[in-house]
Amino acid sequence: MQHRDELLFQTVHQSSELWLKLGCFEVETATQLLREHDVPAALRLLRRANDCLKIAMQLLDMLEHMSPWEYQTIRKILGHGSGFDSPGFRNIRRVSPSLGEAFNALRHEQDLSLVDLY
């Protein structure tokens, strides 16, 4: 380790990626359940996925314990990665459209508008 805050950054990053991976897995399963019309089971998994996202976002608060100068020091060690390179965030972008499609298909099948659902 070249800087003492490197471990803090790695811990936040790696644990966030695991929570995002779990969240995406739950969204994929929930999407399939919506396609099978099992709404209660899909909702349970979507609540779980939502909590996974909350936890991943809360972990970022830990990075506030580093000053911008400390972050810049370890940033050099990390290379050219960015949040856009995160597998977890890329997977969120990958699974979201399918969930929306399954939701809207089921909604149209039930002849429900968004206002009806609200």
Jmol script that loads the backbone (N, CA, C; Angstrom):
load data "model"
ATOM      1  N   MET A   1       0.850  -1.168   0.000  1.00  0.00           N
ATOM      2  CA  MET A   1       0.000   0.000   0.000  1.00  0.00           C
ATOM      3  C   MET A   1       0.903   1.240   0.000  1.00  0.00           C
ATOM      4  N   GLN A   2       0.616   2.162  -0.915  1.00  0.00           N
ATOM      5  CA  GLN A   2       1.460   3.340  -1.035  1.00  0.00           C
ATOM      6  C   GLN A   2       0.939   4.524  -0.225  1.00  0.00           C
ATOM      7  N   HIS A   3      -0.344   4.501   0.093  1.00  0.00           N
ATOM      8  CA  HIS A   3      -0.934   5.593   0.874  1.00  0.00           C
ATOM      9  C   HIS A   3      -1.931   4.971   1.841  1.00  0.00           C
ATOM     10  N   ARG A   4      -2.001   5.487   3.037  1.00  0.00           N
ATOM     11  CA  ARG A   4      -2.849   4.884   4.066  1.00  0.00           C
ATOM     12  C   ARG A   4      -4.323   4.865   3.684  1.00  0.00           C
ATOM     13  N   ASP A   5      -4.804   5.817   2.854  1.00  0.00           N
ATOM     14  CA  ASP A   5      -6.215   5.858   2.472  1.00  0.00           C
ATOM     15  C   ASP A   5      -6.550   4.946   1.299  1.00  0.00           C
ATOM     16  N   GLU A   6      -5.542   4.300   0.761  1.00  0.00           N
ATOM     17  CA  GLU A   6      -5.781   3.366  -0.333  1.00  0.00           C
ATOM     18  C   GLU A   6      -6.703   2.232   0.119  1.00  0.00           C
ATOM     19  N   LEU A   7      -6.513   1.737   1.336  1.00  0.00           N
ATOM     20  CA  LEU A   7      -7.356   0.662   1.858  1.00  0.00           C
ATOM     21  C   LEU A   7      -8.802   1.129   2.024  1.00  0.00           C
ATOM     22  N   LEU A   8      -8.998   2.348   2.484  1.00  0.00           N
ATOM     23  CA  LEU A   8     -10.349   2.899   2.601  1.00  0.00           C
ATOM     24  C   LEU A   8     -11.015   2.918   1.231  1.00  0.00           C
ATOM     25  N   PHE A   9     -10.317   3.427   0.236  1.00  0.00           N
ATOM     26  CA  PHE A   9     -10.880   3.506  -1.106  1.00  0.00           C
ATOM     27  C   PHE A   9     -11.197   2.111  -1.645  1.00  0.00           C
ATOM     28  N   GLN A  10     -10.275   1.179  -1.488  1.00  0.00           N
ATOM     29  CA  GLN A  10     -10.488  -0.180  -1.987  1.00  0.00           C
ATOM     30  C   GLN A  10     -11.682  -0.846  -1.306  1.00  0.00           C
ATOM     31  N   THR A  11     -11.804  -0.642  -0.007  1.00  0.00           N
ATOM     32  CA  THR A  11     -12.916  -1.242   0.731  1.00  0.00           C
ATOM     33  C   THR A  11     -14.248  -0.708   0.231  1.00  0.00           C
ATOM     34  N   VAL A  12     -14.336   0.599   0.080  1.00  0.00           N
ATOM     35  CA  VAL A  12     -15.577   1.208  -0.425  1.00  0.00           C
ATOM     36  C   VAL A  12     -15.868   0.713  -1.836  1.00  0.00           C
ATOM     37  N   HIS A  13     -14.862   0.756  -2.682  1.00  0.00           N
ATOM     38  CA  HIS A  13     -15.059   0.364  -4.079  1.00  0.00           C
ATOM     39  C   HIS A  13     -15.495  -1.095  -4.210  1.00  0.00           C
ATOM     40  N   GLN A  14     -14.758  -1.999  -3.580  1.00  0.00           N
ATOM     41  CA  GLN A  14     -15.048  -3.423  -3.750  1.00  0.00           C
ATOM     42  C   GLN A  14     -16.372  -3.826  -3.122  1.00  0.00           C
ATOM     43  N   SER A  15     -16.675  -3.277  -1.939  1.00  0.00           N
ATOM     44  CA  SER A  15     -17.954  -3.637  -1.316  1.00  0.00           C
ATOM     45  C   SER A  15     -19.114  -3.026  -2.105  1.00  0.00           C
ATOM     46  N   SER A  16     -18.940  -1.827  -2.637  1.00  0.00           N
ATOM     47  CA  SER A  16     -19.986  -1.232  -3.477  1.00  0.00           C
ATOM     48  C   SER A  16     -20.249  -2.096  -4.696  1.00  0.00           C
ATOM     49  N   GLU A  17     -19.194  -2.575  -5.326  1.00  0.00           N
ATOM     50  CA  GLU A  17     -19.366  -3.423  -6.514  1.00  0.00           C
ATOM     51  C   GLU A  17     -20.149  -4.690  -6.184  1.00  0.00           C
ATOM     52  N   LEU A  18     -19.889  -5.270  -5.015  1.00  0.00           N
ATOM     53  CA  LEU A  18     -20.636  -6.477  -4.622  1.00  0.00           C
ATOM     54  C   LEU A  18     -22.118  -6.168  -4.408  1.00  0.00           C
ATOM     55  N   TRP A  19     -22.425  -5.055  -3.750  1.00  0.00           N
ATOM     56  CA  TRP A  19     -23.829  -4.680  -3.542  1.00  0.00           C
ATOM     57  C   TRP A  19     -24.520  -4.387  -4.867  1.00  0.00           C
ATOM     58  N   LEU A  20     -23.814  -3.733  -5.788  1.00  0.00           N
ATOM     59  CA  LEU A  20     -24.395  -3.449  -7.097  1.00  0.00           C
ATOM     60  C   LEU A  20     -24.612  -4.739  -7.887  1.00  0.00           C
ATOM     61  N   LYS A  21     -23.697  -5.671  -7.764  1.00  0.00           N
ATOM     62  CA  LYS A  21     -23.843  -6.961  -8.440  1.00  0.00           C
ATOM     63  C   LYS A  21     -25.081  -7.695  -7.932  1.00  0.00           C
ATOM     64  N   LEU A  22     -25.262  -7.711  -6.614  1.00  0.00           N
ATOM     65  CA  LEU A  22     -26.447  -8.349  -6.040  1.00  0.00           C
ATOM     66  C   LEU A  22     -27.710  -7.637  -6.499  1.00  0.00           C
ATOM     67  N   GLY A  23     -27.693  -6.313  -6.474  1.00  0.00           N
ATOM     68  CA  GLY A  23     -28.865  -5.552  -6.908  1.00  0.00           C
ATOM     69  C   GLY A  23     -29.246  -5.869  -8.343  1.00  0.00           C
ATOM     70  N   CYS A  24     -28.274  -5.937  -9.228  1.00  0.00           N
ATOM     71  CA  CYS A  24     -28.545  -6.246 -10.631  1.00  0.00           C
ATOM     72  C   CYS A  24     -29.074  -7.665 -10.798  1.00  0.00           C
ATOM     73  N   PHE A  25     -28.519  -8.586 -10.048  1.00  0.00           N
ATOM     74  CA  PHE A  25     -29.013  -9.967 -10.079  1.00  0.00           C
ATOM     75  C   PHE A  25     -30.483 -10.021  -9.679  1.00  0.00           C
ATOM     76  N   GLU A  26     -30.840  -9.268  -8.634  1.00  0.00           N
ATOM     77  CA  GLU A  26     -32.230  -9.253  -8.180  1.00  0.00           C
ATOM     78  C   GLU A  26     -33.138  -8.595  -9.213  1.00  0.00           C
ATOM     79  N   VAL A  27     -32.663  -7.554  -9.878  1.00  0.00           N
ATOM     80  CA  VAL A  27     -33.466  -6.900 -10.916  1.00  0.00           C
ATOM     81  C   VAL A  27     -33.691  -7.850 -12.094  1.00  0.00           C
ATOM     82  N   GLU A  28     -32.661  -8.583 -12.483  1.00  0.00           N
ATOM     83  CA  GLU A  28     -32.823  -9.537 -13.581  1.00  0.00           C
ATOM     84  C   GLU A  28     -33.863 -10.605 -13.236  1.00  0.00           C
ATOM     85  N   THR A  29     -33.799 -11.110 -12.018  1.00  0.00           N
ATOM     86  CA  THR A  29     -34.768 -12.127 -11.594  1.00  0.00           C
ATOM     87  C   THR A  29     -36.165 -11.522 -11.499  1.00  0.00           C
ATOM     88  N   ALA A  30     -36.266 -10.316 -10.954  1.00  0.00           N
ATOM     89  CA  ALA A  30     -37.562  -9.640 -10.851  1.00  0.00           C
ATOM     90  C   ALA A  30     -38.162  -9.389 -12.235  1.00  0.00           C
ATOM     91  N   THR A  31     -37.328  -9.053 -13.192  1.00  0.00           N
ATOM     92  CA  THR A  31     -37.806  -8.831 -14.561  1.00  0.00           C
ATOM     93  C   THR A  31     -38.435 -10.108 -15.108  1.00  0.00           C
ATOM     94  N   GLN A  32     -37.763 -11.220 -14.895  1.00  0.00           N
ATOM     95  CA  GLN A  32     -38.312 -12.498 -15.347  1.00  0.00           C
ATOM     96  C   GLN A  32     -39.625 -12.812 -14.628  1.00  0.00           C
ATOM     97  N   LEU A  33     -39.680 -12.524 -13.337  1.00  0.00           N
ATOM     98  CA  LEU A  33     -40.916 -12.768 -12.581  1.00  0.00           C
ATOM     99  C   LEU A  33     -42.061 -11.894 -13.082  1.00  0.00           C
ATOM    100  N   LEU A  34     -41.778 -10.658 -13.467  1.00  0.00           N
ATOM    101  CA  LEU A  34     -42.821  -9.804 -14.046  1.00  0.00           C
ATOM    102  C   LEU A  34     -43.324 -10.394 -15.361  1.00  0.00           C
ATOM    103  N   ARG A  35     -42.409 -10.911 -16.160  1.00  0.00           N
ATOM    104  CA  ARG A  35     -42.809 -11.543 -17.428  1.00  0.00           C
ATOM    105  C   ARG A  35     -43.689 -12.768 -17.180  1.00  0.00           C
ATOM    106  N   GLU A  36     -43.500 -13.408 -16.027  1.00  0.00           N
ATOM    107  CA  GLU A  36     -44.300 -14.578 -15.649  1.00  0.00           C
ATOM    108  C   GLU A  36     -45.527 -14.182 -14.831  1.00  0.00           C
ATOM    109  N   HIS A  37     -45.758 -12.883 -14.671  1.00  0.00           N
ATOM    110  CA  HIS A  37     -46.902 -12.325 -13.946  1.00  0.00           C
ATOM    111  C   HIS A  37     -46.876 -12.603 -12.447  1.00  0.00           C
ATOM    112  N   ASP A  38     -45.720 -12.845 -11.891  1.00  0.00           N
ATOM    113  CA  ASP A  38     -45.585 -13.059 -10.451  1.00  0.00           C
ATOM    114  C   ASP A  38     -45.149 -11.733  -9.813  1.00  0.00           C
ATOM    115  N   VAL A  39     -46.103 -10.825  -9.711  1.00  0.00           N
ATOM    116  CA  VAL A  39     -45.814  -9.473  -9.238  1.00  0.00           C
ATOM    117  C   VAL A  39     -45.352  -9.447  -7.775  1.00  0.00           C
ATOM    118  N   PRO A  40     -45.998 -10.172  -6.850  1.00  0.00           N
ATOM    119  CA  PRO A  40     -45.526 -10.111  -5.455  1.00  0.00           C
ATOM    120  C   PRO A  40     -44.058 -10.535  -5.292  1.00  0.00           C
ATOM    121  N   ALA A  41     -43.649 -11.603  -5.966  1.00  0.00           N
ATOM    122  CA  ALA A  41     -42.257 -12.058  -5.862  1.00  0.00           C
ATOM    123  C   ALA A  41     -41.317 -11.031  -6.504  1.00  0.00           C
ATOM    124  N   ALA A  42     -41.732 -10.433  -7.619  1.00  0.00           N
ATOM    125  CA  ALA A  42     -40.908  -9.415  -8.279  1.00  0.00           C
ATOM    126  C   ALA A  42     -40.740  -8.197  -7.377  1.00  0.00           C
ATOM    127  N   LEU A  43     -41.814  -7.779  -6.740  1.00  0.00           N
ATOM    128  CA  LEU A  43     -41.733  -6.616  -5.851  1.00  0.00           C
ATOM    129  C   LEU A  43     -40.790  -6.864  -4.682  1.00  0.00           C
ATOM    130  N   ARG A  44     -40.818  -8.069  -4.140  1.00  0.00           N
ATOM    131  CA  ARG A  44     -39.915  -8.404  -3.033  1.00  0.00           C
ATOM    132  C   ARG A  44     -38.460  -8.248  -3.461  1.00  0.00           C
ATOM    133  N   LEU A  45     -38.147  -8.748  -4.658  1.00  0.00           N
ATOM    134  CA  LEU A  45     -36.768  -8.654  -5.143  1.00  0.00           C
ATOM    135  C   LEU A  45     -36.395  -7.225  -5.534  1.00  0.00           C
ATOM    136  N   LEU A  46     -37.359  -6.472  -6.040  1.00  0.00           N
ATOM    137  CA  LEU A  46     -37.068  -5.072  -6.382  1.00  0.00           C
ATOM    138  C   LEU A  46     -36.821  -4.236  -5.127  1.00  0.00           C
ATOM    139  N   ARG A  47     -37.535  -4.545  -4.050  1.00  0.00           N
ATOM    140  CA  ARG A  47     -37.244  -3.860  -2.771  1.00  0.00           C
ATOM    141  C   ARG A  47     -35.826  -4.186  -2.313  1.00  0.00           C
ATOM    142  N   ARG A  48     -35.451  -5.437  -2.456  1.00  0.00           N
ATOM    143  CA  ARG A  48     -34.102  -5.861  -2.074  1.00  0.00           C
ATOM    144  C   ARG A  48     -33.059  -5.143  -2.951  1.00  0.00           C
ATOM    145  N   ALA A  49     -33.319  -5.075  -4.254  1.00  0.00           N
ATOM    146  CA  ALA A  49     -32.395  -4.390  -5.168  1.00  0.00           C
ATOM    147  C   ALA A  49     -32.283  -2.916  -4.804  1.00  0.00           C
ATOM    148  N   ASN A  50     -33.398  -2.306  -4.455  1.00  0.00           N
ATOM    149  CA  ASN A  50     -33.387  -0.907  -4.045  1.00  0.00           C
ATOM    150  C   ASN A  50     -32.526  -0.712  -2.794  1.00  0.00           C
ATOM    151  N   ASP A  51     -32.647  -1.621  -1.848  1.00  0.00           N
ATOM    152  CA  ASP A  51     -31.823  -1.536  -0.639  1.00  0.00           C
ATOM    153  C   ASP A  51     -30.341  -1.728  -0.965  1.00  0.00           C
ATOM    154  N   CYS A  52     -30.050  -2.597  -1.935  1.00  0.00           N
ATOM    155  CA  CYS A  52     -28.653  -2.776  -2.363  1.00  0.00           C
ATOM    156  C   CYS A  52     -28.088  -1.456  -2.885  1.00  0.00           C
ATOM    157  N   LEU A  53     -28.879  -0.750  -3.673  1.00  0.00           N
ATOM    158  CA  LEU A  53     -28.433   0.544  -4.202  1.00  0.00           C
ATOM    159  C   LEU A  53     -28.246   1.559  -3.082  1.00  0.00           C
ATOM    160  N   LYS A  54     -29.153   1.549  -2.123  1.00  0.00           N
ATOM    161  CA  LYS A  54     -29.016   2.472  -0.985  1.00  0.00           C
ATOM    162  C   LYS A  54     -27.707   2.217  -0.236  1.00  0.00           C
ATOM    163  N   ILE A  55     -27.415   0.953   0.006  1.00  0.00           N
ATOM    164  CA  ILE A  55     -26.192   0.601   0.737  1.00  0.00           C
ATOM    165  C   ILE A  55     -24.964   1.040  -0.058  1.00  0.00           C
ATOM    166  N   ALA A  56     -24.963   0.759  -1.366  1.00  0.00           N
ATOM    167  CA  ALA A  56     -23.820   1.152  -2.199  1.00  0.00           C
ATOM    168  C   ALA A  56     -23.620   2.665  -2.171  1.00  0.00           C
ATOM    169  N   MET A  57     -24.695   3.415  -2.195  1.00  0.00           N
ATOM    170  CA  MET A  57     -24.584   4.876  -2.159  1.00  0.00           C
ATOM    171  C   MET A  57     -24.118   5.362  -0.780  1.00  0.00           C
ATOM    172  N   GLN A  58     -24.591   4.716   0.263  1.00  0.00           N
ATOM    173  CA  GLN A  58     -24.174   5.112   1.611  1.00  0.00           C
ATOM    174  C   GLN A  58     -22.681   4.844   1.824  1.00  0.00           C
ATOM    175  N   LEU A  59     -22.167   3.801   1.198  1.00  0.00           N
ATOM    176  CA  LEU A  59     -20.743   3.503   1.332  1.00  0.00           C
ATOM    177  C   LEU A  59     -19.884   4.653   0.809  1.00  0.00           C
ATOM    178  N   LEU A  60     -20.388   5.362  -0.175  1.00  0.00           N
ATOM    179  CA  LEU A  60     -19.628   6.486  -0.725  1.00  0.00           C
ATOM    180  C   LEU A  60     -19.392   7.576   0.315  1.00  0.00           C
ATOM    181  N   ASP A  61     -20.268   7.649   1.327  1.00  0.00           N
ATOM    182  CA  ASP A  61     -20.071   8.631   2.401  1.00  0.00           C
ATOM    183  C   ASP A  61     -18.731   8.435   3.094  1.00  0.00           C
ATOM    184  N   MET A  62     -18.236   7.202   3.116  1.00  0.00           N
ATOM    185  CA  MET A  62     -16.947   6.931   3.756  1.00  0.00           C
ATOM    186  C   MET A  62     -15.812   7.696   3.070  1.00  0.00           C
ATOM    187  N   LEU A  63     -15.973   7.947   1.784  1.00  0.00           N
ATOM    188  CA  LEU A  63     -14.917   8.649   1.052  1.00  0.00           C
ATOM    189  C   LEU A  63     -14.807  10.112   1.476  1.00  0.00           C
ATOM    190  N   GLU A  64     -15.825  10.617   2.157  1.00  0.00           N
ATOM    191  CA  GLU A  64     -15.757  11.992   2.656  1.00  0.00           C
ATOM    192  C   GLU A  64     -14.741  12.129   3.788  1.00  0.00           C
ATOM    193  N   HIS A  65     -14.253  11.008   4.290  1.00  0.00           N
ATOM    194  CA  HIS A  65     -13.220  11.033   5.324  1.00  0.00           C
ATOM    195  C   HIS A  65     -11.830  11.243   4.731  1.00  0.00           C
ATOM    196  N   MET A  66     -11.770  11.350   3.418  1.00  0.00           N
ATOM    197  CA  MET A  66     -10.518  11.660   2.738  1.00  0.00           C
ATOM    198  C   MET A  66     -10.607  13.082   2.214  1.00  0.00           C
ATOM    199  N   SER A  67      -9.527  13.798   2.329  1.00  0.00           N
ATOM    200  CA  SER A  67      -9.509  15.140   1.745  1.00  0.00           C
ATOM    201  C   SER A  67      -9.286  15.010   0.233  1.00  0.00           C
ATOM    202  N   PRO A  68      -9.640  16.036  -0.522  1.00  0.00           N
ATOM    203  CA  PRO A  68      -9.372  15.989  -1.967  1.00  0.00           C
ATOM    204  C   PRO A  68      -7.891  15.770  -2.267  1.00  0.00           C
ATOM    205  N   TRP A  69      -7.014  16.278  -1.438  1.00  0.00           N
ATOM    206  CA  TRP A  69      -5.579  16.113  -1.645  1.00  0.00           C
ATOM    207  C   TRP A  69      -5.173  14.654  -1.435  1.00  0.00           C
ATOM    208  N   GLU A  70      -5.755  14.032  -0.404  1.00  0.00           N
ATOM    209  CA  GLU A  70      -5.446  12.620  -0.163  1.00  0.00           C
ATOM    210  C   GLU A  70      -5.963  11.765  -1.320  1.00  0.00           C
ATOM    211  N   TYR A  71      -7.163  12.091  -1.792  1.00  0.00           N
ATOM    212  CA  TYR A  71      -7.718  11.336  -2.912  1.00  0.00           C
ATOM    213  C   TYR A  71      -6.834  11.479  -4.150  1.00  0.00           C
ATOM    214  N   GLN A  72      -6.369  12.682  -4.421  1.00  0.00           N
ATOM    215  CA  GLN A  72      -5.514  12.893  -5.595  1.00  0.00           C
ATOM    216  C   GLN A  72      -4.222  12.082  -5.495  1.00  0.00           C
ATOM    217  N   THR A  73      -3.736  11.898  -4.275  1.00  0.00           N
ATOM    218  CA  THR A  73      -2.526  11.099  -4.079  1.00  0.00           C
ATOM    219  C   THR A  73      -2.776   9.643  -4.455  1.00  0.00           C
ATOM    220  N   ILE A  74      -3.897   9.071  -3.984  1.00  0.00           N
ATOM    221  CA  ILE A  74      -4.152   7.665  -4.319  1.00  0.00           C
ATOM    222  C   ILE A  74      -4.718   7.521  -5.729  1.00  0.00           C
ATOM    223  N   ARG A  75      -5.301   8.567  -6.265  1.00  0.00           N
ATOM    224  CA  ARG A  75      -5.829   8.528  -7.633  1.00  0.00           C
ATOM    225  C   ARG A  75      -4.724   8.168  -8.626  1.00  0.00           C
ATOM    226  N   LYS A  76      -3.537   8.679  -8.372  1.00  0.00           N
ATOM    227  CA  LYS A  76      -2.398   8.383  -9.251  1.00  0.00           C
ATOM    228  C   LYS A  76      -2.070   6.895  -9.231  1.00  0.00           C
ATOM    229  N   ILE A  77      -2.271   6.274  -8.089  1.00  0.00           N
ATOM    230  CA  ILE A  77      -1.984   4.846  -7.930  1.00  0.00           C
ATOM    231  C   ILE A  77      -3.018   4.002  -8.676  1.00  0.00           C
ATOM    232  N   LEU A  78      -4.256   4.505  -8.744  1.00  0.00           N
ATOM    233  CA  LEU A  78      -5.363   3.731  -9.305  1.00  0.00           C
ATOM    234  C   LEU A  78      -5.352   3.647 -10.823  1.00  0.00           C
ATOM    235  N   GLY A  79      -4.668   4.527 -11.467  1.00  0.00           N
ATOM    236  CA  GLY A  79      -4.643   4.521 -12.927  1.00  0.00           C
ATOM    237  C   GLY A  79      -5.766   5.369 -13.504  1.00  0.00           C
ATOM    238  N   HIS A  80      -6.284   4.941 -14.641  1.00  0.00           N
ATOM    239  CA  HIS A  80      -7.231   5.771 -15.387  1.00  0.00           C
ATOM    240  C   HIS A  80      -8.684   5.358 -15.194  1.00  0.00           C
ATOM    241  N   GLY A  81      -8.990   4.540 -14.235  1.00  0.00           N
ATOM    242  CA  GLY A  81     -10.366   4.114 -14.018  1.00  0.00           C
ATOM    243  C   GLY A  81     -11.257   5.268 -13.592  1.00  0.00           C
ATOM    244  N   SER A  82     -12.548   5.117 -13.847  1.00  0.00           N
ATOM    245  CA  SER A  82     -13.522   6.122 -13.412  1.00  0.00           C
ATOM    246  C   SER A  82     -14.806   5.402 -13.050  1.00  0.00           C
ATOM    247  N   GLY A  83     -15.759   6.149 -12.541  1.00  0.00           N
ATOM    248  CA  GLY A  83     -17.053   5.561 -12.213  1.00  0.00           C
ATOM    249  C   GLY A  83     -17.717   4.926 -13.425  1.00  0.00           C
ATOM    250  N   PHE A  84     -17.448   5.464 -14.617  1.00  0.00           N
ATOM    251  CA  PHE A  84     -18.016   4.900 -15.840  1.00  0.00           C
ATOM    252  C   PHE A  84     -17.429   3.533 -16.159  1.00  0.00           C
ATOM    253  N   ASP A  85     -16.281   3.208 -15.540  1.00  0.00           N
ATOM    254  CA  ASP A  85     -15.659   1.908 -15.747  1.00  0.00           C
ATOM    255  C   ASP A  85     -16.166   0.860 -14.754  1.00  0.00           C
ATOM    256  N   SER A  86     -17.011   1.259 -13.836  1.00  0.00           N
ATOM    257  CA  SER A  86     -17.516   0.356 -12.809  1.00  0.00           C
ATOM    258  C   SER A  86     -18.409  -0.719 -13.421  1.00  0.00           C
ATOM    259  N   PRO A  87     -18.077  -1.997 -13.222  1.00  0.00           N
ATOM    260  CA  PRO A  87     -18.956  -3.057 -13.715  1.00  0.00           C
ATOM    261  C   PRO A  87     -20.360  -2.952 -13.114  1.00  0.00           C
ATOM    262  N   GLY A  88     -20.431  -2.584 -11.844  1.00  0.00           N
ATOM    263  CA  GLY A  88     -21.734  -2.468 -11.189  1.00  0.00           C
ATOM    264  C   GLY A  88     -22.617  -1.416 -11.823  1.00  0.00           C
ATOM    265  N   PHE A  89     -22.065  -0.232 -12.062  1.00  0.00           N
ATOM    266  CA  PHE A  89     -22.859   0.832 -12.669  1.00  0.00           C
ATOM    267  C   PHE A  89     -23.177   0.518 -14.128  1.00  0.00           C
ATOM    268  N   ARG A  90     -22.277  -0.141 -14.839  1.00  0.00           N
ATOM    269  CA  ARG A  90     -22.573  -0.547 -16.224  1.00  0.00           C
ATOM    270  C   ARG A  90     -23.709  -1.564 -16.246  1.00  0.00           C
ATOM    271  N   ASN A  91     -23.717  -2.474 -15.261  1.00  0.00           N
ATOM    272  CA  ASN A  91     -24.787  -3.473 -15.213  1.00  0.00           C
ATOM    273  C   ASN A  91     -26.138  -2.854 -14.883  1.00  0.00           C
ATOM    274  N   ILE A  92     -26.145  -1.825 -14.048  1.00  0.00           N
ATOM    275  CA  ILE A  92     -27.405  -1.126 -13.778  1.00  0.00           C
ATOM    276  C   ILE A  92     -27.977  -0.592 -15.086  1.00  0.00           C
ATOM    277  N   ARG A  93     -27.125   0.003 -15.901  1.00  0.00           N
ATOM    278  CA  ARG A  93     -27.577   0.526 -17.194  1.00  0.00           C
ATOM    279  C   ARG A  93     -28.029  -0.604 -18.117  1.00  0.00           C
ATOM    280  N   ARG A  94     -27.451  -1.774 -17.955  1.00  0.00           N
ATOM    281  CA  ARG A  94     -27.807  -2.911 -18.812  1.00  0.00           C
ATOM    282  C   ARG A  94     -29.161  -3.512 -18.429  1.00  0.00           C
ATOM    283  N   VAL A  95     -29.434  -3.659 -17.122  1.00  0.00           N
ATOM    284  CA  VAL A  95     -30.653  -4.353 -16.698  1.00  0.00           C
ATOM    285  C   VAL A  95     -31.878  -3.444 -16.627  1.00  0.00           C
ATOM    286  N   SER A  96     -31.680  -2.154 -16.519  1.00  0.00           N
ATOM    287  CA  SER A  96     -32.804  -1.233 -16.346  1.00  0.00           C
ATOM    288  C   SER A  96     -33.797  -1.237 -17.510  1.00  0.00           C
ATOM    289  N   PRO A  97     -33.343  -1.184 -18.766  1.00  0.00           N
ATOM    290  CA  PRO A  97     -34.327  -1.171 -19.859  1.00  0.00           C
ATOM    291  C   PRO A  97     -35.222  -2.407 -19.887  1.00  0.00           C
ATOM    292  N   SER A  98     -34.659  -3.578 -19.608  1.00  0.00           N
ATOM    293  CA  SER A  98     -35.465  -4.813 -19.606  1.00  0.00           C
ATOM    294  C   SER A  98     -36.533  -4.771 -18.527  1.00  0.00           C
ATOM    295  N   LEU A  99     -36.170  -4.240 -17.361  1.00  0.00           N
ATOM    296  CA  LEU A  99     -37.157  -4.108 -16.284  1.00  0.00           C
ATOM    297  C   LEU A  99     -38.278  -3.179 -16.717  1.00  0.00           C
ATOM    298  N   GLY A 100     -37.928  -2.053 -17.317  1.00  0.00           N
ATOM    299  CA  GLY A 100     -38.947  -1.112 -17.793  1.00  0.00           C
ATOM    300  C   GLY A 100     -39.859  -1.736 -18.836  1.00  0.00           C
ATOM    301  N   GLU A 101     -39.275  -2.503 -19.740  1.00  0.00           N
ATOM    302  CA  GLU A 101     -40.072  -3.167 -20.773  1.00  0.00           C
ATOM    303  C   GLU A 101     -41.039  -4.175 -20.169  1.00  0.00           C
ATOM    304  N   ALA A 102     -40.562  -4.973 -19.229  1.00  0.00           N
ATOM    305  CA  ALA A 102     -41.424  -5.976 -18.591  1.00  0.00           C
ATOM    306  C   ALA A 102     -42.538  -5.295 -17.801  1.00  0.00           C
ATOM    307  N   PHE A 103     -42.195  -4.223 -17.094  1.00  0.00           N
ATOM    308  CA  PHE A 103     -43.185  -3.471 -16.326  1.00  0.00           C
ATOM    309  C   PHE A 103     -44.259  -2.903 -17.250  1.00  0.00           C
ATOM    310  N   ASN A 104     -43.833  -2.237 -18.320  1.00  0.00           N
ATOM    311  CA  ASN A 104     -44.803  -1.610 -19.225  1.00  0.00           C
ATOM    312  C   ASN A 104     -45.636  -2.636 -19.973  1.00  0.00           C
ATOM    313  N   ALA A 105     -45.056  -3.770 -20.333  1.00  0.00           N
ATOM    314  CA  ALA A 105     -45.828  -4.825 -20.999  1.00  0.00           C
ATOM    315  C   ALA A 105     -46.929  -5.341 -20.082  1.00  0.00           C
ATOM    316  N   LEU A 106     -46.579  -5.583 -18.834  1.00  0.00           N
ATOM    317  CA  LEU A 106     -47.578  -6.069 -17.876  1.00  0.00           C
ATOM    318  C   LEU A 106     -48.646  -5.003 -17.613  1.00  0.00           C
ATOM    319  N   ARG A 107     -48.230  -3.768 -17.525  1.00  0.00           N
ATOM    320  CA  ARG A 107     -49.162  -2.663 -17.292  1.00  0.00           C
ATOM    321  C   ARG A 107     -50.137  -2.530 -18.459  1.00  0.00           C
ATOM    322  N   HIS A 108     -49.623  -2.591 -19.678  1.00  0.00           N
ATOM    323  CA  HIS A 108     -50.497  -2.498 -20.858  1.00  0.00           C
ATOM    324  C   HIS A 108     -51.439  -3.696 -20.943  1.00  0.00           C
ATOM    325  N   GLU A 109     -50.905  -4.855 -20.600  1.00  0.00           N
ATOM    326  CA  GLU A 109     -51.730  -6.076 -20.612  1.00  0.00           C
ATOM    327  C   GLU A 109     -52.899  -5.960 -19.635  1.00  0.00           C
ATOM    328  N   GLN A 110     -52.675  -5.303 -18.515  1.00  0.00           N
ATOM    329  CA  GLN A 110     -53.710  -5.112 -17.498  1.00  0.00           C
ATOM    330  C   GLN A 110     -54.553  -3.859 -17.783  1.00  0.00           C
ATOM    331  N   ASP A 111     -54.222  -3.154 -18.872  1.00  0.00           N
ATOM    332  CA  ASP A 111     -54.907  -1.921 -19.272  1.00  0.00           C
ATOM    333  C   ASP A 111     -54.868  -0.879 -18.163  1.00  0.00           C
ATOM    334  N   LEU A 112     -53.672  -0.684 -17.592  1.00  0.00           N
ATOM    335  CA  LEU A 112     -53.483   0.288 -16.524  1.00  0.00           C
ATOM    336  C   LEU A 112     -52.604   1.435 -17.020  1.00  0.00           C
ATOM    337  N   SER A 113     -53.036   2.634 -16.716  1.00  0.00           N
ATOM    338  CA  SER A 113     -52.191   3.790 -17.017  1.00  0.00           C
ATOM    339  C   SER A 113     -51.276   4.033 -15.829  1.00  0.00           C
ATOM    340  N   LEU A 114     -50.299   4.878 -16.022  1.00  0.00           N
ATOM    341  CA  LEU A 114     -49.420   5.243 -14.891  1.00  0.00           C
ATOM    342  C   LEU A 114     -50.224   5.970 -13.825  1.00  0.00           C
ATOM    343  N   VAL A 115     -51.211   6.738 -14.231  1.00  0.00           N
ATOM    344  CA  VAL A 115     -52.082   7.438 -13.262  1.00  0.00           C
ATOM    345  C   VAL A 115     -52.863   6.417 -12.448  1.00  0.00           C
ATOM    346  N   ASP A 116     -53.367   5.374 -13.088  1.00  0.00           N
ATOM    347  CA  ASP A 116     -54.090   4.309 -12.371  1.00  0.00           C
ATOM    348  C   ASP A 116     -53.191   3.687 -11.296  1.00  0.00           C
ATOM    349  N   LEU A 117     -51.947   3.417 -11.659  1.00  0.00           N
ATOM    350  CA  LEU A 117     -51.029   2.807 -10.710  1.00  0.00           C
ATOM    351  C   LEU A 117     -50.680   3.750  -9.575  1.00  0.00           C
ATOM    352  N   TYR A 118     -50.553   5.020  -9.896  1.00  0.00           N
ATOM    353  CA  TYR A 118     -50.201   5.991  -8.873  1.00  0.00           C
ATOM    354  C   TYR A 118     -51.331   6.119  -7.862  1.00  0.00           C
TER     355      TYR A 118
END
end "model"
wireframe off; spacefill off
backbone 0.3
color backbone group
